[in-house]
Amino acid sequence: MNLLITGATGFVGQNLLLHALALGTYQSIIACVRNPEKLRCQLRNENVDPANVVCIPWGAPVPEDLRIDHAVHCAGVLFARNRADYFTVNVDESMQVLRCLPSSVRLLALSSQSAGGPTPAGQTARTIHNPDAPLTWYGESKIAMERELVKFCPKAMIIRPPMILGARDQATLPLFKMAAGWIRPKPGLREKQYSWVDVGDLSRDLLSILSAPAWNTHPHRTMYAAAPDVISDRELLGAAIDLMQAPGITVPLPHGLLGLAAGLVDAIPALREATPSLTRDRVKEIFPNRWVVDASEFRTLAGKQTYRSLREAMTATFEWYRRTGQIR
């Protein structure tokens, strides 16, 4: 069998590619990426022979001699400064690539919990049956991607992961750097609760679902994906503090100050480059106190695997930062 992965230079896509190579069940792995040379460099840094992966430039047709059996769509933009940029990449360009796949392909498309929104008031967890209520342009673009995809590929499975942690995640680097400071700001005055998943566990589960006997008969084509446990923002920051072994105090900040900070970052080019994840749009997702989902259906379909603890995932992230020289 042959596997196609889009976005293989990104956080999830790169981990998925490495997991698939280690698994060894695919005859060929095809990576559809914007920058093939960047991927080859990443593979060499992981001591993987780039010749083991067939690179296809983003938007280019798949060679006729390669029959695609399974595909995972990981490509997308997480942080942008305007609505149009989200929709251009996450919807328009993604559909151009996915429409070229044969109808026989088993396709998994990664969306996001942002497409659904936070946990509804009065509930312990958001389910796939709750009405979608995205808070951001990013979430809206992911819903638009889902709706366009099912128009021409109704058998595709759409997976909505929550917070993803693990090695090769650049988005968590600011958290570790903040944990090393004397003053560590925590967004919001109340404790926040989150679903999450380790990127290695997610990669394993995605490949398991692609080969699941129940693929064609499973009643739901959209599912949330998460580890069984729920974490708090204090636990997440605490794990980073323990690994950094730095003294300091944690100071809760009112949401209004975060909004002002995001507006300042949006207005100053130097700050935008330094903190790409802090935008007036994405900061809206910091305000709710509960982002918990019911992912039991996903875990059952994946085979009820064991999952890493928060400490294990954060340790793997920390060690990767140190190995790559981003943390000393």
N, C-alpha and C positions, 0 to 999 in steps of 0.2 A: 504494500500500500504506500501511497505518497501523501504527504501532508503539506499544505500551504499555510503559511503564517504571514499576516500583514502586521506591520509595526514591530518587526523583530529587533529594532535598535532601541525600542522603548523599554520601560521597566518590566511590564508584564510580558511583552512579546519576547524580550531577550531571555527571561527566565524560562518561559515556555519552550523556546527553541533549545536551550541547553538541557532541559528536562527530557525533551523528545529525543535528542541525540543520545543522552545517557540511557534512555529506555531501549533504544535499538530495535523497535518494532516496525519502523518505517523504512522502506527501501530508499526513498529520496525525501528530503525536506527542502521545500522551496520557500524562500523568504522574499516577500514583496515589500521593498523598502525604498525610501526616497534617496538614500545615500548608501549604495552597496559597499563602497570602500570603508565607510564608518563601521558597518557591520563586520567586515573582514578584520578590521583593527580590533574591534571588541572581542571577536572570537580568538584572535591570536593572544590577546591579553588574558583570556580564560584558558589558554593552552589547548585550544581546539583548532584543528586544521580547517581553515576556511573552505578547502576543497570538498568538505563533507556537506556543504550547504550550497544549493543552487540559488544564486541571487538574481532577482528580477527587479528592474527599476519600477518604481511606483507608476501604475497606469499602463505598463507594457503588457502585451499578451503573453500568456503562458505558452512555452514551446509545445508544439503539437505532439512531440514524442513523450511528454510528461502527462500522464493521466492522474488528475487530482481526485483522490478518494475522500480525504478529510480536509477541512479548512477551518482556521480560527482567525477571526477578524479582531485584532488588538489595536490597530492604528487609530489615532485620534488626537485631538488637541485638548489638553486639560485646562490650560490657562491662556486666556486671550483678553484683549482690552476692549473688544466690541463684539456685538452679537453676530455680525456678518462673518467674522473669522471662524467662530465656532461652527456655523452652519456650512461654510465653504468646505472645511475639512471633514467634519463629523458626518455630514449628510451628502453633499454634492459629490465630492471626490471619492468618498467611501463607496457610494452607490455605483460610480463609474467602474470601480475595480470589481466589486462583488457581482455586478451584472454580467461580467465576462466569465464567471464560473459556470461549469455545466450544471444542469438541473439535478443530476444524480449525486452531487457532492453533499456529504454531511457537513453542514456549516454551523459553526458556533460563532455568534457575534457578541463581543463584550460590550455591554452598555454600562450603566452605573446606577447605584442607589439614588443618585441625584435625579434620575428620571422619575422616580416615584416620589421623592421628597422625604421629609422627616417622619417619624412615627406619629400617626394621628393622635390627637388629644384623647386621653382616656383609654388608650390601648398600650399594651406592653411591647408589641412589635407590629411593624407594618407587614402586611401580607400582600401577595400579588392580586388579591381581590379588592384591595382598597383603591379608591380613585387616585390616579396620579396627580400630584401637586408639586411640581418642580418649583424651586425658588429662584433659579438662576438661568441665564442664557445657556450655560453648559448643560444643565438638566433638560432644558427645552430642546436643545440640539440632539441629545441622546434619544428622546422620545421620537423626534422627527426621523432619526435614523431607523429606529425600530419600525415605525409605521411604513416607511418607504421600503424597507427590506421585505416585510411580509407580503407586499403587493406582488413581488415577482418570485419570492422564495418562501412560501407559506410553511414549508417543513423545517426551516431554519430554527435553531434554538437560540434564544436571547438570554444572556446571563447578566444579571445586575449585581456586581460585587459592591461591597461597602468599602471602608478604609482597607487598603492593602499595605502590608508591611513586609519587610525583608530585604535581603541583599540586593544591591543595584538600584535602590530607590533614592533618587536625588531629592524628592519632596520632603523626606524626613531629616535631611541634613540640618536645616535651620532649627529643628527641635533639639538636636544634640548640641548645637552651638549655643542655643539659649540655655540649655541645661548646665553649660559650663560657666555661665555668668553668675555674678553675685545676686543680681535681681532677675528673677525668672517670672515673667508675666504669664498668667493663666487667663485665657479669654472667658469672661463671664464670672459673675459672683456665685452662681450655683454650680454644683457638680453636673457634668454632662456624661451621658451614657452612649456607647457606640457598639455596633456590630463591627467585626473586623475579620480579616483572614490573612494568613501567611501566604506569600506569593508562591512558595514551593508547594504548599498544600493545594492552592488554587490551580497551579499548573498540572499537578497530578490528577486532580478531579476533572479538569476539562478534558484531558486525554482519556480518562476512564469513561466519561459520558459519551465521547465520540464513538467508542467501541461498545457501548452498552447495548445488550439485546433489546432493551425496551425503547430504543431510540425512536422507531417509527410509530410505536403504539402509545407513547407517553402522552397523557391528556393535555398537559400544559407545555407550551412552547416558550414561555417566559418564566424565569425563576430568579429569586434572589439567591446569592451565594455567600455564605459566611461560616466561620467557625462556630461551634456550639456556645462558647462563652461570650459574655458581654463585658466590655472594659469601660473604665471611666477615664476622663481626661487627666485626672490626678494620677491614676495608675500608669497611664502612658508617659506622662512627664516624669513620674517617679522612676520608671524603668530606665529612661535616658539619664537621669541624674545619677542613679546607682552605677551605671556603666562609665559615666564620665568622672565619677568620684570627685565631684567639685562641691565646695561649700557654697552656701547662698540661701536666699529665702524666696519662696513662691508668693507672688502678689496677684490676687485676682483683679482683673480690670473690667470696668463696666463696658458693655457692648458699644456705647456711644463713642468711647475713645477709639475702639477698633475701626468704627466707621470713619472717623476723622483721619486715622492713620492711613486707611485704604485710599481715601480721597487725596491725601498728600502724595502717596506713592504714585497714583494715577497721574498727578500733575507734574511730577519731576522725573525726567528721563533717567537720570542716574539711579534713582530709587527703584524705578521700574525694572531696570536691568538687574539690580541687586536682589530684589524680592518679587520675582515674577508671579508667585502664587497669591500675593496680597492685592486683590483688586476689589473695587466697590461692588462688583457683581458676585464674586465668589465668597466675599466676606459675609454675605447673607446666610450662607450655610453654617456659619459659626454660631449664629444667634439661637437656634432651637437647642433645647437641652437633651433631646433624645433622638438618636438616629439608629434605632434597633429594628432589625428585620427578622422575619421567620424564614429560615433557609433549610428547614428540615426536609423539604421535598428534594432540594438539590443534593443534600448529603446522602439521602437514601438512594437516589439515582446513581450517585458516584460510588456507591458501595459501602457507605458507613465507615469511612476511614478514620484513623486517628489524626489528631490535629495538634500542631505545635502550640505551646503556651506563648503568652505575650513575651515573657522573659527570653524564651528561645528565639523568637522572631527578632526581637530588638537586639539580642546579642549577635545574631547573624548579620544584621544591618550594621551594627557598630564595628564588627570585625572587618567587614568589607570596606567601610570608610577608612579604617586604619591601614588596611592593605593597599588601598589606592592613594594613600597620602592625603586624604581630605580631612582627617582628624589625626592629631598627634597625641 
